[in-house]
Amino acid sequence: MSSVLVVGSIAYDSVETIHSKRDEMLGGSATFFSTAASFFAPVHVVAVVGDDFDDNDLEFLANRQVDFSGLQKQPGKTFRWGGIYSDDFSNRKTIFTHLNVFEKFQPHIPAQLRQTPYVFLANIGPDLQLNVLSQMGKPKFVALDTMNFWIDRDPETLRQVLARVDGLIINDEEAKMLTGENNQILAMQKIEAMGPKVLIVKKGEHGAVLYYRRKYFYLPAFPVENLIDPTGAGDTFAGGFMGYLAAENELNHDTLRNAVVLGSALASFNVAGFGVDRLKEIGREEIFARYEKFQELTRFEFLERI
Amino acid sequence: MSSVLVVGSIAYDSVETIHSKRDEMLGGSATFFSTAASFFAPVHVVAVVGDDFDDNDLEFLANRQVDFSGLQKQPGKTFRWGGIYSDDFSNRKTIFTHLNVFEKFQPHIPAQLRQTPYVFLANIGPDLQLNVLSQMGKPKFVALDTMNFWIDRDPETLRQVLARVDGLIINDEEAKMLTGENNQILAMQKIEAMGPKVLIVKKGEHGAVLYYRRKYFYLPAFPVENLIDPTGAGDTFAGGFMGYLAAENELNHDTLRNAVVLGSALASFNVAGFGVDRLKEIGREEIFARYEKFQELTRFEFLERI
């Protein structure tokens, strides 16, 4: 059992969907990530909140041994984001983004966390991601998230980060944008050449693909009949993925595939409730039961070869 | 081992892609279907060609024991279709459709074929599909293809056909259109309620989903690096699927899942060449090797449960 460090955001999210509306829920990449990862391994969070932040909001994570010694509290307000999903959840529109204290976030990795073996750089500027890496010792596995905004705005720095990480977790649009390649197979090979030897491309309702050492692994999305709030699904996936890898502390096709399945299982719970509501309710039993459901959804074998 | 009957089109296709261009290739739903199905089971073709048709074009199928006793030759020209694919193959534009003798096609099922246990009604008008069913004895399994055009133009008759078939093989857009339901899971449940107890929704590069007796089965598309010509992929899939089912002659989760995998394997060969070029070259060894590749692409299991 190893441990994982995440550098990302903690926010208050306001979300509106066809079903209902919720204001000022606990959100942010570091929140979703650490909630998911905490089912499998010890997690250290490096993030920033404002002086308006209610510490009780993180109590459920502290109870799960999530370590907040890297959480900064700065004068000012906590990051706020508001968005509205289209009726079929295929699109979302950002209503507002108030970065607040997150705008000047300078990640500082406390001395006692610099040797953490598993590191997840959530979606922050590539310059900050580089800065975090320069503070770390020699992590065993560093994975990265990014987004269209950074691919467009700071591709040079992003390339430098990519050359230094072990894994990249992005969506299909971002993979296209990063490589200029429409064929997903070729796009994945191009990304591998940029640095990350483990690549996961998320395809929303179509599931995810893992590319590692010339092998592809495809997993469908879990069929969710009642989507409530997809916010944070990507970070929840990453949390489950990294948490399980840290727990196994061994990188091979089997551990990576299982990590993708468990990340997807956690994401499928996440979208069935607002914010982290559903993730707060479940335990490892539910997660492993869903792992088995994923096997039922994908298994086939010849009884006899005709 | 049982046998399968297909009612569909035989055409000469002209296809242009980013790579190259080919004119007047043998095509049509019955052609792709019977080529694929013939790897597993005896096939009977009911279709129409014009007096310009070159019988040598079907010789490779006759050599595979495909039976053309139901092929009509009518005065006039054979069905012609021409299309052009977008550079990334995500779209195709029809350049021309000359139905020719296919316009007045009246399927006649010869007496000796009316007891064929497996029947595939390719994409023809729902009125003709009903007419075929009225000529058949009591088939064991009837599957149907259709398209947006018929869903829009003759939904009433299509509903009547759906109520009488065992299986439906359509794409995701058609499933949405048929049910008015954006959520694919709910759309599949609605379609089952219309009649077909076996439902396959094809999602192009995202693979296919099988729904049968409250269980879903997801299979990715085989990762094809060098797409040449996607024409006929759907009918090739259906041919592999129905041919294998007829060979096994038993309907359960295992045979249906394997049929989906073999249909997908055949489709993945089909798109790697123009028309039926690639399907002519391969044999059962290649197909079963690809079945095993599909297992490699999708398998996962715990070595130990953490």
Interface residues (C-beta under 8 A of the other chain):
Chain A: F40 D87 D88 S90 N182 N183 Q184 I185 L186 K203 E205 H206 G207 V209 K215 Y216 F217 Y218 L219 P220 P223 V224 E225 L227 Y244 A247 E248 D254 R257 N258 V260 V261 F288 Y291 F294 Q295 E296 L297 T298 R299 F300 E301 F302 L303 R305 I306
Chain B: F40 D87 D88 S90 N182 N183 Q184 I185 L186 K203 E205 H206 G207 V209 K215 Y216 F217 Y218 L219 P220 P223 V224 E225 L227 Y244 A247 E248 D254 R257 N258 V260 V261 F288 Y291 F294 Q295 E296 L297 T298 R299 F300 E301 F302 L303 R305 I306
